[in-house]
Structure formats: structure tokens, C-alpha cells
Amino acid sequence: CRTSRSHFGSSPTQVVNRPLLAPTTMAPRVKYQKHNVYNTKSNKSRFLRTPGGRLVLHHVKKRGSIPKCGDCGLKLWGITPARPYANRRLTKSQRTVNRTYGGSRCHACTRNRILRAFLVEEQKIVKQVLLEKQRAAKKEAKAQKKGGKK
């Protein structure tokens, strides 16, 4: 304790020594490992403490997005999300699904495409059969006309 004089009177007052508040610790000074110093989407980093006790910045890569169906935009399940460059190094089983249009279209759109292709082919066959019937009917009519004149 120490004594000091009050500003208003001449009587001494007792001043209690209080411990000062601990200074707030500043963020540790670390530097970017790469040349880009701007806070952009491609330049994200996080602190990492090494076994030696040093604090370093680690570059965090962007997360890969889950591939989506080209027709309806639905997320394709069973495919590993990866960035384009990393996607090339994945195995085929991680990049695709073992199905027609696997890794490109969802199950429902694949079904619709196959069904549509089948129906189009069926329609072509029906058209061909009708055309054959019409030709046969014309031939028959032509033959009856010739036979009727003689």
C-alpha cells in the first residue's frame, strides 16, 4: 500500500495497488509462404503448430464440389467431390457410377433417356409398318384396276 494526497483535501488517502490487467496477446506474426498476400478465395490459410513449437501458416485448398446431374441439377451420389486437377488422379470407381451415363446423369434422368430412346425407336418401327401397309394397299388397288380393265 502506498499513501498519496487526495486532490481535494490535505488528508492522506490509501491507494490499493491492483494488478494491471494482463495485456491482450496479439496475433502471432506469421508470414505467407506464397507470394500472394491478399485475402482471396484461393489464398486461404490456417495456423498450424509444428512439433518444434513454431506457429506456421498452412495453405488450405478449395473444397471440391459434388458433381451434379446435367439435366436436372441433382447431386450425384457415390462420386468423390474433388477439384478438377485432383479429379484426374482419382480412380475410375471414385469418379463414376457403374451405370449408363454414370457420373454424368442421375438415375431418374438416365431412366427417362433410355425410355425416350426406346419409345422413339418403337415409333419409327410403327411408322415403317404403316408405310408398308399403305404401299401394299396401293399395289393391291393398282392390281385391281389393271385386272378390272382387261
DRENLUM-82660 format. One record per residue (C-alpha): x, y, z. Coordinates in steps of 0.1 Angstrom, whole numbers, padded with zeros to 4 digits, always signed. Layout:
# DRENLUM-82660
XYZ...
# end
This chain:
# DRENLUM-82660
+0000+0000+0000+0011+0035-0006-0002+0068+0006-0010+0097-0015-0027+0130-0011-0062+0135-0024-0068+0162-0049-0095+0178-0029-0081+0178+0006-0049+0177+0025-0057+0144+0043-0037+0114+0031-0057+0086+0014-0048+0050+0010-0044+0037-0026-0046+0000-0032-0022-0015-0057-0042-0036-0081-0025-0058-0106-0028-0044-0140-0049-0063-0165-0029-0087-0185-0021-0072-0219-0041-0088-0246-0019-0111-0266-0015-0100-0302-0020-0124-0330+0014-0141-0337+0033-0127-0366+0035-0153-0393+0041-0147-0429+0025-0162-0460+0046-0189-0476+0034-0179-0510+0038-0146-0528+0001-0137-0528-0007-0116-0497-0043-0107-0505-0073-0124-0487-0088-0140-0518-0108-0172-0521-0078-0191-0534-0054-0179-0507-0070-0192-0475-0047-0204-0447-0048-0216-0412-0025-0217-0382-0006-0249-0375+0018-0255-0347+0048-0276-0357+0063-0303-0334+0091-0278-0328+0067-0253-0313+0068-0229-0342+0035-0214-0355+0032-0215-0393+0005-0208-0418-0007-0237-0439-0023-0231-0473-0059-0245-0474-0070-0258-0507-0105-0251-0520-0131-0279-0514-0143-0298-0543-0180-0296-0552-0202-0326-0555-0209-0333-0592-0245-0325-0603-0268-0340-0629-0265-0323-0663-0303-0325-0669-0320-0317-0635-0291-0304-0614-0295-0331-0587-0263-0340-0567-0248-0372-0579-0242-0396-0550-0214-0421-0549-0189-0398-0566-0160-0383-0546-0161-0345-0547-0127-0331-0559-0112-0302-0576-0106-0307-0613-0069-0314-0611-0073-0338-0582-0103-0354-0600-0080-0366-0628-0059-0386-0602-0089-0403-0587-0096-0439-0596-0124-0447-0621-0146-0461-0594-0143-0428-0574-0152-0407-0605-0182-0426-0619-0210-0449-0611-0212-0482-0628-0242-0474-0650-0250-0459-0683-0244-0421-0680-0228-0428-0646-0211-0397-0632-0230-0375-0657-0267-0380-0651-0288-0391-0621-0307-0423-0620-0341-0408-0629-0327-0388-0659-0309-0420-0671-0342-0439-0669-0360-0412-0688-0334-0411-0715-0334-0448-0721-0372-0449-0721-0374-0420-0745-0349-0436-0769-0369-0469-0767-0402-0451-0775-0386-0432-0804-0374-0465-0819-0408-0480-0814-0424-0451-0831-0400-0455-0860-0410-0492-0863-0447-0484-0862-0443-0457-0888-0424-0482-0910-0451-0508-0906-0479-0483-0915-0459-0472-0946-0455-0508-0957-0493-0513-0952-0501-0482-0973-0477-0494-1001-0493-0528-1001-0528-0513-1002-0517-0491-1032-0502-0520-1050-0534-0541-1044-0556-0512-1057-0534-0508-1087-0535-0545-1095-0573-0545-1092-0576-0515-1116-0554-0533-1141-0573-0565-1137-0607-0548-1140-0598-0531-1174-0589-0564-1191
# end
